Structures are given as C-alpha cells and as structure tokens.
Amino acid sequence: MIEKLEQLIGNVYLYENQQIKIQKVKKVSATFVVITDKRTFNMYEAEAHEFITKLKQVNTFKNMSTEVTEIPKEDKMQQIIFDAIARVKNDKEYIQQANAISNLTTQLINIKKLELQMLSKK
C-alpha cells in the first residue's frame, strides 16, 4: 500500500471537491499518513484504499505558453476548450470564436465557484 501512496506524490487531485497536492506519504505503526498542501490525512490500510478511489487526478498541460489545468468533468467542455486552443494556434481567424468560448467558460467557472462556496457554508 505504501508503494501505491508514494506514486501519488507530486500530483494534484480533487478530493471531496477540494484540490490537493500530495507532498509526502509515510507509514507510522499501523497507519498511513498522507501530507498534502491543504491538510494531513491519517488512515488505516482499508481507509487508504477508499482514499485512493475518491481521488480524481487533475492534469496539467504545460505544452502551451500558459499552463492550463484540466479538472475532470462528465461533460465534453474541456475537450471543446482544448480543441479551440489548438485551432487558434493554427487559424488566427478563429480567435473571435475562441474569445466567445473563453467568455462562456469564464461564466461557467464562476458559477461552479459559487456552487462550491455555497456547499462549503453548509
């Protein structure tokens, strides 16, 4: 189990609607300790399996001039955005449509942020 947890080090995940970066893992007696940039998790081996299954990896793409983070979703919105980015690189006439996509995406992000804020206040 410690090997599985060590593979998580340095990666960014969504865990219970919070983005975390795994910084360090260790085994202390019969428990596993996972240290992240937000908090420290202490768990038994059975709980560690559950912890891993709840993690959703956040992929970072660095092959562009700015870093783009992909947050896992059930819909196709990310693919549309990344396709638009690729098309803008090749077709400068597409920039106006890409700007419209960007503006709509910003609105969706703002809505999701508001939803998360409302959930955290419950």
N, CA, C and O atoms as CSV, one atom per row, in Angstrom:
chain,resi,resn,atom,element,x,y,z
A,1,MET,N,N,0.824,-1.203,0.000
A,1,MET,CA,C,0.000,0.000,0.000
A,1,MET,C,C,0.866,1.264,0.000
A,1,MET,O,O,0.528,2.248,-0.658
A,2,ILE,N,N,1.961,1.239,0.723
A,2,ILE,CA,C,2.813,2.429,0.769
A,2,ILE,C,C,3.330,2.772,-0.634
A,2,ILE,O,O,3.498,3.943,-0.976
A,3,GLU,N,N,3.579,1.725,-1.446
A,3,GLU,CA,C,4.056,1.970,-2.811
A,3,GLU,C,C,2.996,2.697,-3.633
A,3,GLU,O,O,3.314,3.618,-4.384
A,4,LYS,N,N,1.745,2.286,-3.492
A,4,LYS,CA,C,0.649,2.948,-4.211
A,4,LYS,C,C,0.535,4.410,-3.783
A,4,LYS,O,O,0.360,5.300,-4.615
A,5,LEU,N,N,0.634,4.641,-2.490
A,5,LEU,CA,C,0.537,6.015,-1.985
A,5,LEU,C,C,1.723,6.861,-2.445
A,5,LEU,O,O,1.560,8.039,-2.761
A,6,GLU,N,N,2.910,6.265,-2.482
A,6,GLU,CA,C,4.095,7.010,-2.922
A,6,GLU,C,C,3.988,7.438,-4.382
A,6,GLU,O,O,4.577,8.445,-4.775
A,7,GLN,N,N,3.247,6.687,-5.185
A,7,GLN,CA,C,3.053,7.050,-6.592
A,7,GLN,C,C,2.215,8.325,-6.742
A,7,GLN,O,O,2.221,8.953,-7.801
A,8,LEU,N,N,1.507,8.697,-5.697
A,8,LEU,CA,C,0.662,9.893,-5.731
A,8,LEU,C,C,1.448,11.177,-5.480
A,8,LEU,O,O,0.958,12.267,-5.776
A,9,ILE,N,N,2.647,11.062,-4.944
A,9,ILE,CA,C,3.436,12.237,-4.548
A,9,ILE,C,C,3.698,13.135,-5.752
A,9,ILE,O,O,4.087,12.678,-6.827
A,10,GLY,N,N,3.470,14.429,-5.532
A,10,GLY,CA,C,3.726,15.424,-6.561
A,10,GLY,C,C,2.554,15.670,-7.496
A,10,GLY,O,O,2.586,16.614,-8.284
A,11,ASN,N,N,1.526,14.843,-7.425
A,11,ASN,CA,C,0.363,15.002,-8.300
A,11,ASN,C,C,-0.729,15.815,-7.616
A,11,ASN,O,O,-0.808,15.882,-6.389
A,12,VAL,N,N,-1.573,16.434,-8.452
A,12,VAL,CA,C,-2.688,17.243,-7.968
A,12,VAL,C,C,-3.973,16.464,-8.214
A,12,VAL,O,O,-4.172,15.899,-9.289
A,13,TYR,N,N,-4.845,16.441,-7.206
A,13,TYR,CA,C,-6.096,15.696,-7.275
A,13,TYR,C,C,-7.244,16.543,-6.747
A,13,TYR,O,O,-7.044,17.513,-6.016
A,14,LEU,N,N,-8.456,16.149,-7.138
A,14,LEU,CA,C,-9.655,16.644,-6.479
A,14,LEU,C,C,-10.056,15.584,-5.472
A,14,LEU,O,O,-10.200,14.412,-5.821
A,15,TYR,N,N,-10.239,15.992,-4.219
A,15,TYR,CA,C,-10.678,15.088,-3.166
A,15,TYR,C,C,-11.804,15.782,-2.420
A,15,TYR,O,O,-11.594,16.809,-1.775
A,16,GLU,N,N,-12.999,15.216,-2.513
A,16,GLU,CA,C,-14.178,15.795,-1.875
A,16,GLU,C,C,-14.315,17.281,-2.209
A,16,GLU,O,O,-14.456,18.120,-1.319
A,17,ASN,N,N,-14.272,17.591,-3.507
A,17,ASN,CA,C,-14.441,18.944,-4.053
A,17,ASN,C,C,-13.351,19.923,-3.632
A,17,ASN,O,O,-13.563,21.134,-3.686
A,18,GLN,N,N,-12.204,19.431,-3.218
A,18,GLN,CA,C,-11.088,20.306,-2.879
A,18,GLN,C,C,-9.855,19.844,-3.643
A,18,GLN,O,O,-9.550,18.652,-3.682
A,19,GLN,N,N,-9.155,20.786,-4.244
A,19,GLN,CA,C,-7.941,20.451,-4.969
A,19,GLN,C,C,-6.793,20.324,-3.976
A,19,GLN,O,O,-6.535,21.236,-3.190
A,20,ILE,N,N,-6.103,19.177,-4.021
A,20,ILE,CA,C,-4.980,18.937,-3.115
A,20,ILE,C,C,-3.773,18.452,-3.916
A,20,ILE,O,O,-3.916,17.841,-4.975
A,21,LYS,N,N,-2.599,18.732,-3.397
A,21,LYS,CA,C,-1.359,18.217,-3.989
A,21,LYS,C,C,-0.683,17.343,-2.939
A,21,LYS,O,O,-0.378,17.798,-1.836
A,22,ILE,N,N,-0.454,16.088,-3.296
A,22,ILE,CA,C,0.176,15.145,-2.373
A,22,ILE,C,C,1.662,15.498,-2.283
A,22,ILE,O,O,2.360,15.536,-3.297
A,23,GLN,N,N,2.137,15.756,-1.066
A,23,GLN,CA,C,3.527,16.162,-0.877
A,23,GLN,C,C,4.400,15.050,-0.294
A,23,GLN,O,O,5.576,14.929,-0.637
A,24,LYS,N,N,3.814,14.242,0.590
A,24,LYS,CA,C,4.615,13.221,1.268
A,24,LYS,C,C,3.682,12.141,1.808
A,24,LYS,O,O,2.546,12.425,2.188
A,25,VAL,N,N,4.168,10.911,1.841
A,25,VAL,CA,C,3.423,9.823,2.473
A,25,VAL,C,C,4.387,9.022,3.341
A,25,VAL,O,O,5.577,8.917,3.041
A,26,LYS,N,N,3.854,8.461,4.417
A,26,LYS,CA,C,4.686,7.605,5.260
A,26,LYS,C,C,3.794,6.664,6.050
A,26,LYS,O,O,2.597,6.901,6.212
A,27,LYS,N,N,4.400,5.594,6.537
A,27,LYS,CA,C,3.689,4.632,7.372
A,27,LYS,C,C,4.170,4.808,8.802
A,27,LYS,O,O,5.369,4.786,9.080
A,28,VAL,N,N,3.216,4.981,9.698
A,28,VAL,CA,C,3.515,5.131,11.116
A,28,VAL,C,C,2.720,4.066,11.846
A,28,VAL,O,O,1.494,4.139,11.924
A,29,SER,N,N,3.420,3.075,12.381
A,29,SER,CA,C,2.789,1.909,13.010
A,29,SER,C,C,1.831,1.260,12.024
A,29,SER,O,O,2.247,0.833,10.946
A,30,ALA,N,N,0.558,1.182,12.379
A,30,ALA,CA,C,-0.421,0.523,11.507
A,30,ALA,C,C,-1.186,1.513,10.634
A,30,ALA,O,O,-2.140,1.135,9.953
A,31,THR,N,N,-0.773,2.769,10.653
A,31,THR,CA,C,-1.498,3.780,9.877
A,31,THR,C,C,-0.616,4.385,8.794
A,31,THR,O,O,0.612,4.340,8.854
A,32,PHE,N,N,-1.284,4.945,7.816
A,32,PHE,CA,C,-0.604,5.659,6.746
A,32,PHE,C,C,-0.896,7.146,6.905
A,32,PHE,O,O,-2.012,7.538,7.244
A,33,VAL,N,N,0.106,7.954,6.660
A,33,VAL,CA,C,-0.028,9.402,6.765
A,33,VAL,C,C,0.215,9.982,5.379
A,33,VAL,O,O,1.248,9.728,4.761
A,34,VAL,N,N,-0.750,10.765,4.896
A,34,VAL,CA,C,-0.633,11.431,3.605
A,34,VAL,C,C,-0.648,12.930,3.874
A,34,VAL,O,O,-1.633,13.477,4.370
A,35,ILE,N,N,0.462,13.584,3.537
A,35,ILE,CA,C,0.589,15.018,3.773
A,35,ILE,C,C,0.364,15.736,2.445
A,35,ILE,O,O,1.024,15.444,1.448
A,36,THR,N,N,-0.583,16.686,2.446
A,36,THR,CA,C,-0.892,17.450,1.247
A,36,THR,C,C,-0.637,18.933,1.511
A,36,THR,O,O,-0.281,19.326,2.622
A,37,ASP,N,N,-0.823,19.735,0.491
A,37,ASP,CA,C,-0.659,21.171,0.660
A,37,ASP,C,C,-1.810,21.791,1.446
A,37,ASP,O,O,-1.708,22.938,1.880
A,38,LYS,N,N,-2.907,21.051,1.638
A,38,LYS,CA,C,-4.058,21.591,2.366
A,38,LYS,C,C,-4.218,21.017,3.773
A,38,LYS,O,O,-4.572,21.735,4.709
A,39,ARG,N,N,-3.953,19.714,3.913
A,39,ARG,CA,C,-4.128,19.079,5.216
A,39,ARG,C,C,-3.384,17.754,5.251
A,39,ARG,O,O,-2.825,17.314,4.246
A,40,THR,N,N,-3.384,17.124,6.421
A,40,THR,CA,C,-2.755,15.818,6.608
A,40,THR,C,C,-3.845,14.785,6.872
A,40,THR,O,O,-4.752,15.010,7.674
A,41,PHE,N,N,-3.741,13.643,6.182
A,41,PHE,CA,C,-4.694,12.553,6.348
A,41,PHE,C,C,-4.014,11.410,7.076
A,41,PHE,O,O,-2.893,11.038,6.729
A,42,ASN,N,N,-4.672,10.845,8.084
A,42,ASN,CA,C,-4.208,9.654,8.790
A,42,ASN,C,C,-5.248,8.565,8.571
A,42,ASN,O,O,-6.441,8.790,8.773
A,43,MET,N,N,-4.787,7.369,8.152
A,43,MET,CA,C,-5.752,6.319,7.826
A,43,MET,C,C,-5.161,4.936,7.979
A,43,MET,O,O,-3.948,4.743,7.890
A,44,TYR,N,N,-6.046,3.973,8.214
A,44,TYR,CA,C,-5.652,2.570,8.201
A,44,TYR,C,C,-5.624,2.095,6.754
A,44,TYR,O,O,-6.087,2.803,5.860
A,45,GLU,N,N,-5.089,0.913,6.520
A,45,GLU,CA,C,-4.931,0.416,5.154
A,45,GLU,C,C,-6.265,0.345,4.405
A,45,GLU,O,O,-6.338,0.732,3.239
A,46,ALA,N,N,-7.310,-0.140,5.059
A,46,ALA,CA,C,-8.621,-0.218,4.395
A,46,ALA,C,C,-9.112,1.175,4.007
A,46,ALA,O,O,-9.722,1.353,2.953
A,47,GLU,N,N,-8.849,2.142,4.850
A,47,GLU,CA,C,-9.242,3.520,4.546
A,47,GLU,C,C,-8.386,4.104,3.423
A,47,GLU,O,O,-8.854,4.948,2.657
A,48,ALA,N,N,-7.146,3.661,3.326
A,48,ALA,CA,C,-6.258,4.149,2.271
A,48,ALA,C,C,-6.785,3.749,0.900
A,48,ALA,O,O,-6.710,4.536,-0.044
A,49,HIS,N,N,-7.315,2.541,0.779
A,49,HIS,CA,C,-7.920,2.104,-0.485
A,49,HIS,C,C,-9.075,3.025,-0.865
A,49,HIS,O,O,-9.189,3.451,-2.014
A,50,GLU,N,N,-9.922,3.325,0.100
A,50,GLU,CA,C,-11.063,4.211,-0.146
A,50,GLU,C,C,-10.587,5.621,-0.515
A,50,GLU,O,O,-11.143,6.253,-1.413
A,51,PHE,N,N,-9.552,6.110,0.186
A,51,PHE,CA,C,-8.983,7.426,-0.100
A,51,PHE,C,C,-8.526,7.507,-1.557
A,51,PHE,O,O,-8.821,8.480,-2.250
A,52,ILE,N,N,-7.809,6.489,-2.016
A,52,ILE,CA,C,-7.287,6.476,-3.381
A,52,ILE,C,C,-8.428,6.473,-4.398
A,52,ILE,O,O,-8.350,7.152,-5.421
A,53,THR,N,N,-9.482,5.714,-4.120
A,53,THR,CA,C,-10.592,5.651,-5.084
A,53,THR,C,C,-11.356,6.971,-5.160
A,53,THR,O,O,-11.995,7.250,-6.175
A,54,LYS,N,N,-11.305,7.778,-4.121
A,54,LYS,CA,C,-12.001,9.073,-4.134
A,54,LYS,C,C,-11.203,10.167,-4.840
A,54,LYS,O,O,-11.746,11.229,-5.146
A,55,LEU,N,N,-9.929,9.920,-5.098
A,55,LEU,CA,C,-9.098,10.929,-5.755
A,55,LEU,C,C,-9.414,11.003,-7.239
A,55,LEU,O,O,-9.533,9.977,-7.909
A,56,LYS,N,N,-9.547,12.204,-7.742
A,56,LYS,CA,C,-9.706,12.437,-9.181
A,56,LYS,C,C,-8.527,13.295,-9.618
A,56,LYS,O,O,-8.368,14.428,-9.163
A,57,GLN,N,N,-7.704,12.747,-10.502
A,57,GLN,CA,C,-6.485,13.453,-10.892
A,57,GLN,C,C,-6.800,14.692,-11.716
A,57,GLN,O,O,-7.669,14.684,-12.587
A,58,VAL,N,N,-6.069,15.750,-11.415
A,58,VAL,CA,C,-6.145,16.990,-12.177
A,58,VAL,C,C,-4.905,17.023,-13.052
A,58,VAL,O,O,-3.782,17.043,-12.549
A,59,ASN,N,N,-5.111,17.030,-14.365
A,59,ASN,CA,C,-3.990,17.014,-15.310
A,59,ASN,C,C,-3.585,18.433,-15.665
A,59,ASN,O,O,-4.436,19.285,-15.919
A,60,THR,N,N,-2.282,18.685,-15.682
A,60,THR,CA,C,-1.762,19.991,-16.050
A,60,THR,C,C,-1.038,19.864,-17.373
A,60,THR,O,O,-0.177,19.001,-17.544
A,61,PHE,N,N,-1.391,20.728,-18.305
A,61,PHE,CA,C,-0.762,20.724,-19.615
A,61,PHE,C,C,0.196,21.902,-19.688
A,61,PHE,O,O,-0.223,23.049,-19.530
A,62,LYS,N,N,1.486,21.634,-19.926
A,62,LYS,CA,C,2.494,22.685,-19.957
A,62,LYS,C,C,3.054,22.893,-21.356
A,62,LYS,O,O,4.062,23.579,-21.521
A,63,ASN,N,N,2.406,22.302,-22.376
A,63,ASN,CA,C,2.941,22.427,-23.715
A,63,ASN,C,C,2.465,23.697,-24.408
A,63,ASN,O,O,2.685,23.853,-25.609
A,64,MET,N,N,1.826,24.600,-23.693
A,64,MET,CA,C,1.382,25.868,-24.244
A,64,MET,C,C,2.110,26.984,-23.520
A,64,MET,O,O,2.802,26.742,-22.531
A,65,SER,N,N,1.956,28.207,-24.009
A,65,SER,CA,C,2.661,29.321,-23.392
A,65,SER,C,C,2.167,29.585,-21.973
A,65,SER,O,O,2.921,30.093,-21.144
A,66,THR,N,N,0.909,29.247,-21.682
A,66,THR,CA,C,0.408,29.365,-20.318
A,66,THR,C,C,-0.036,27.987,-19.856
A,66,THR,O,O,-0.411,27.141,-20.668
A,67,GLU,N,N,0.009,27.771,-18.572
A,67,GLU,CA,C,-0.361,26.473,-18.018
A,67,GLU,C,C,-1.876,26.361,-17.956
A,67,GLU,O,O,-2.546,27.277,-17.479
A,68,VAL,N,N,-2.414,25.264,-18.427
A,68,VAL,CA,C,-3.849,25.019,-18.433
A,68,VAL,C,C,-4.115,23.812,-17.560
A,68,VAL,O,O,-3.458,22.782,-17.709
A,69,THR,N,N,-5.061,23.922,-16.659
A,69,THR,CA,C,-5.392,22.813,-15.776
A,69,THR,C,C,-6.731,22.225,-16.188
A,69,THR,O,O,-7.711,22.946,-16.379
A,70,GLU,N,N,-6.758,20.909,-16.323
A,70,GLU,CA,C,-7.985,20.209,-16.686
A,70,GLU,C,C,-8.572,19.591,-15.430
A,70,GLU,O,O,-7.929,18.778,-14.765
A,71,ILE,N,N,-9.793,19.982,-15.113
A,71,ILE,CA,C,-10.490,19.417,-13.973
A,71,ILE,C,C,-11.466,18.372,-14.503
A,71,ILE,O,O,-12.279,18.688,-15.372
A,72,PRO,N,N,-11.411,17.151,-14.012
A,72,PRO,CA,C,-12.289,16.106,-14.549
A,72,PRO,C,C,-13.759,16.495,-14.480
A,72,PRO,O,O,-14.221,17.008,-13.461
A,73,LYS,N,N,-14.487,16.254,-15.553
A,73,LYS,CA,C,-15.911,16.522,-15.647
A,73,LYS,C,C,-16.549,15.402,-16.431
A,73,LYS,O,O,-15.866,14.662,-17.139
A,74,GLU,N,N,-17.869,15.274,-16.305
A,74,GLU,CA,C,-18.587,14.264,-17.063
A,74,GLU,C,C,-18.909,14.758,-18.468
A,74,GLU,O,O,-19.149,13.944,-19.360
A,75,ASP,N,N,-18.920,16.058,-18.684
A,75,ASP,CA,C,-19.281,16.580,-19.999
A,75,ASP,C,C,-18.050,16.774,-20.889
A,75,ASP,O,O,-16.937,16.427,-20.497
A,76,LYS,N,N,-18.248,17.313,-22.050
A,76,LYS,CA,C,-17.185,17.460,-23.054
A,76,LYS,C,C,-16.598,18.874,-23.080
A,76,LYS,O,O,-15.873,19.213,-24.016
A,77,MET,N,N,-16.891,19.703,-22.081
A,77,MET,CA,C,-16.475,21.105,-22.116
A,77,MET,C,C,-14.963,21.280,-22.244
A,77,MET,O,O,-14.506,22.119,-23.021
A,78,GLN,N,N,-14.179,20.500,-21.493
A,78,GLN,CA,C,-12.726,20.644,-21.582
A,78,GLN,C,C,-12.235,20.363,-22.985
A,78,GLN,O,O,-11.372,21.073,-23.499
A,79,GLN,N,N,-12.781,19.328,-23.608
A,79,GLN,CA,C,-12.329,18.973,-24.953
A,79,GLN,C,C,-12.607,20.107,-25.932
A,79,GLN,O,O,-11.787,20.392,-26.806
A,80,ILE,N,N,-13.757,20.751,-25.788
A,80,ILE,CA,C,-14.091,21.882,-26.648
A,80,ILE,C,C,-13.074,23.004,-26.454
A,80,ILE,O,O,-12.607,23.604,-27.423
A,81,ILE,N,N,-12.737,23.282,-25.199
A,81,ILE,CA,C,-11.781,24.356,-24.903
A,81,ILE,C,C,-10.403,24.022,-25.457
A,81,ILE,O,O,-9.775,24.867,-26.095
A,82,PHE,N,N,-9.927,22.813,-25.225
A,82,PHE,CA,C,-8.600,22.442,-25.714
A,82,PHE,C,C,-8.553,22.381,-27.237
A,82,PHE,O,O,-7.529,22.705,-27.839
A,83,ASP,N,N,-9.651,21.970,-27.861
A,83,ASP,CA,C,-9.721,21.999,-29.328
A,83,ASP,C,C,-9.658,23.440,-29.839
A,83,ASP,O,O,-9.012,23.726,-30.847
A,84,ALA,N,N,-10.346,24.347,-29.121
A,84,ALA,CA,C,-10.318,25.760,-29.509
A,84,ALA,C,C,-8.908,26.328,-29.381
A,84,ALA,O,O,-8.464,27.086,-30.243
A,85,ILE,N,N,-8.205,25.968,-28.316
A,85,ILE,CA,C,-6.822,26.435,-28.136
A,85,ILE,C,C,-5.949,25.949,-29.284
A,85,ILE,O,O,-5.166,26.717,-29.844
A,86,ALA,N,N,-6.084,24.683,-29.630
A,86,ALA,CA,C,-5.284,24.128,-30.725
A,86,ALA,C,C,-5.626,24.812,-32.051
A,86,ALA,O,O,-4.739,25.101,-32.854
A,87,ARG,N,N,-6.910,25.067,-32.269
A,87,ARG,CA,C,-7.318,25.691,-33.531
A,87,ARG,C,C,-6.815,27.129,-33.630
A,87,ARG,O,O,-6.415,27.568,-34.708
A,88,VAL,N,N,-6.830,27.872,-32.509
A,88,VAL,CA,C,-6.326,29.253,-32.521
A,88,VAL,C,C,-4.848,29.275,-32.898
A,88,VAL,O,O,-4.392,30.177,-33.600
A,89,LYS,N,N,-4.109,28.279,-32.430
A,89,LYS,CA,C,-2.683,28.217,-32.767
A,89,LYS,C,C,-2.461,28.090,-34.275
A,89,LYS,O,O,-1.469,28.588,-34.809
A,90,ASN,N,N,-3.398,27.417,-34.957
A,90,ASN,CA,C,-3.242,27.165,-36.387
A,90,ASN,C,C,-4.051,28.102,-37.273
A,90,ASN,O,O,-3.719,28.265,-38.447
A,91,ASP,N,N,-5.109,28.724,-36.741
A,91,ASP,CA,C,-6.025,29.517,-37.560
A,91,ASP,C,C,-6.345,30.822,-36.826
A,91,ASP,O,O,-7.217,30.851,-35.958
A,92,LYS,N,N,-5.650,31.883,-37.170
A,92,LYS,CA,C,-5.825,33.171,-36.484
A,92,LYS,C,C,-7.222,33.749,-36.680
A,92,LYS,O,O,-7.656,34.573,-35.874
A,93,GLU,N,N,-7.937,33.343,-37.727
A,93,GLU,CA,C,-9.294,33.833,-37.971
A,93,GLU,C,C,-10.294,33.248,-36.977
A,93,GLU,O,O,-11.417,33.742,-36.871
A,94,TYR,N,N,-9.914,32.230,-36.266
A,94,TYR,CA,C,-10.781,31.568,-35.290
A,94,TYR,C,C,-10.759,32.278,-33.930
A,94,TYR,O,O,-11.520,31.917,-33.032
A,95,ILE,N,N,-9.906,33.267,-33.778
A,95,ILE,CA,C,-9.712,33.936,-32.484
A,95,ILE,C,C,-11.013,34.527,-31.946
A,95,ILE,O,O,-11.275,34.413,-30.749
A,96,GLN,N,N,-11.836,35.156,-32.786
A,96,GLN,CA,C,-13.082,35.756,-32.309
A,96,GLN,C,C,-14.013,34.701,-31.707
A,96,GLN,O,O,-14.605,34.930,-30.653
A,97,GLN,N,N,-14.142,33.567,-32.360
A,97,GLN,CA,C,-14.986,32.492,-31.828
A,97,GLN,C,C,-14.373,31.919,-30.551
A,97,GLN,O,O,-15.093,31.577,-29.613
A,98,ALA,N,N,-13.049,31.814,-30.515
A,98,ALA,CA,C,-12.375,31.317,-29.314
A,98,ALA,C,C,-12.590,32.274,-28.141
A,98,ALA,O,O,-12.730,31.835,-27.000
A,99,ASN,N,N,-12.617,33.571,-28.419
A,99,ASN,CA,C,-12.898,34.552,-27.362
A,99,ASN,C,C,-14.299,34.344,-26.792
A,99,ASN,O,O,-14.501,34.448,-25.582
A,100,ALA,N,N,-15.259,34.052,-27.658
A,100,ALA,CA,C,-16.624,33.788,-27.186
A,100,ALA,C,C,-16.644,32.535,-26.310
A,100,ALA,O,O,-17.298,32.514,-25.267
A,101,ILE,N,N,-15.933,31.499,-26.732
A,101,ILE,CA,C,-15.842,30.273,-25.922
A,101,ILE,C,C,-15.195,30.579,-24.580
A,101,ILE,O,O,-15.636,30.082,-23.543
A,102,SER,N,N,-14.155,31.394,-24.603
A,102,SER,CA,C,-13.465,31.767,-23.365
A,102,SER,C,C,-14.394,32.511,-22.412
A,102,SER,O,O,-14.415,32.233,-21.214
A,103,ASN,N,N,-15.157,33.452,-22.945
A,103,ASN,CA,C,-16.087,34.220,-22.097
A,103,ASN,C,C,-17.149,33.312,-21.482
A,103,ASN,O,O,-17.472,33.447,-20.302
A,104,LEU,N,N,-17.684,32.403,-22.264
A,104,LEU,CA,C,-18.686,31.474,-21.744
A,104,LEU,C,C,-18.085,30.540,-20.696
A,104,LEU,O,O,-18.721,30.233,-19.688
A,105,THR,N,N,-16.876,30.101,-20.940
A,105,THR,CA,C,-16.190,29.231,-19.988
A,105,THR,C,C,-15.954,29.948,-18.665
A,105,THR,O,O,-16.116,29.364,-17.594
A,106,THR,N,N,-15.572,31.210,-18.750
A,106,THR,CA,C,-15.361,32.012,-17.537
A,106,THR,C,C,-16.653,32.081,-16.724
A,106,THR,O,O,-16.626,31.970,-15.499
A,107,GLN,N,N,-17.773,32.263,-17.402
A,107,GLN,CA,C,-19.053,32.302,-16.706
A,107,GLN,C,C,-19.368,30.966,-16.034
A,107,GLN,O,O,-19.862,30.936,-14.907
A,108,LEU,N,N,-19.081,29.861,-16.729
A,108,LEU,CA,C,-19.300,28.538,-16.131
A,108,LEU,C,C,-18.416,28.334,-14.903
A,108,LEU,O,O,-18.867,27.786,-13.897
A,109,ILE,N,N,-17.179,28.765,-14.980
A,109,ILE,CA,C,-16.256,28.644,-13.845
A,109,ILE,C,C,-16.773,29.452,-12.664
A,109,ILE,O,O,-16.753,28.980,-11.527
A,110,ASN,N,N,-17.232,30.663,-12.928
A,110,ASN,CA,C,-17.764,31.498,-11.849
A,110,ASN,C,C,-18.973,30.855,-11.189
A,110,ASN,O,O,-19.129,30.929,-9.970
A,111,ILE,N,N,-19.829,30.225,-11.985
A,111,ILE,CA,C,-20.995,29.532,-11.435
A,111,ILE,C,C,-20.532,28.378,-10.543
A,111,ILE,O,O,-21.057,28.202,-9.443
A,112,LYS,N,N,-19.559,27.592,-11.004
A,112,LYS,CA,C,-19.059,26.454,-10.221
A,112,LYS,C,C,-18.401,26.928,-8.923
A,112,LYS,O,O,-18.564,26.297,-7.879
A,113,LYS,N,N,-17.659,28.034,-8.985
A,113,LYS,CA,C,-17.042,28.585,-7.771
A,113,LYS,C,C,-18.111,28.965,-6.751
A,113,LYS,O,O,-17.977,28.696,-5.558
A,114,LEU,N,N,-19.159,29.588,-7.242
A,114,LEU,CA,C,-20.262,29.988,-6.359
A,114,LEU,C,C,-20.930,28.768,-5.743
A,114,LEU,O,O,-21.258,28.769,-4.556
A,115,GLU,N,N,-21.134,27.716,-6.555
A,115,GLU,CA,C,-21.715,26.483,-6.030
A,115,GLU,C,C,-20.821,25.876,-4.940
A,115,GLU,O,O,-21.324,25.415,-3.915
A,116,LEU,N,N,-19.511,25.873,-5.156
A,116,LEU,CA,C,-18.601,25.323,-4.147
A,116,LEU,C,C,-18.614,26.150,-2.871
A,116,LEU,O,O,-18.565,25.600,-1.771
A,117,GLN,N,N,-18.679,27.475,-3.015
A,117,GLN,CA,C,-18.754,28.340,-1.844
A,117,GLN,C,C,-20.026,28.063,-1.051
A,117,GLN,O,O,-20.010,28.031,0.179
A,118,MET,N,N,-21.116,27.866,-1.763
A,118,MET,CA,C,-22.395,27.590,-1.090
A,118,MET,C,C,-22.347,26.245,-0.380
A,118,MET,O,O,-22.878,26.109,0.722
A,119,LEU,N,N,-21.706,25.231,-1.009
A,119,LEU,CA,C,-21.597,23.924,-0.379
A,119,LEU,C,C,-20.706,23.972,0.871
A,119,LEU,O,O,-20.976,23.294,1.863
A,120,SER,N,N,-19.657,24.772,0.808
A,120,SER,CA,C,-18.739,24.830,1.956
A,120,SER,C,C,-19.349,25.568,3.145
A,120,SER,O,O,-18.872,25.416,4.269
A,121,LYS,N,N,-20.372,26.347,2.924
A,121,LYS,CA,C,-21.022,27.078,4.017
A,121,LYS,C,C,-22.097,26.256,4.709
A,121,LYS,O,O,-22.622,26.664,5.745
A,122,LYS,N,N,-22.431,25.087,4.137
A,122,LYS,CA,C,-23.473,24.247,4.750
A,122,LYS,C,C,-22.975,23.563,5.974
A,122,LYS,O,O,-23.721,22.819,6.612
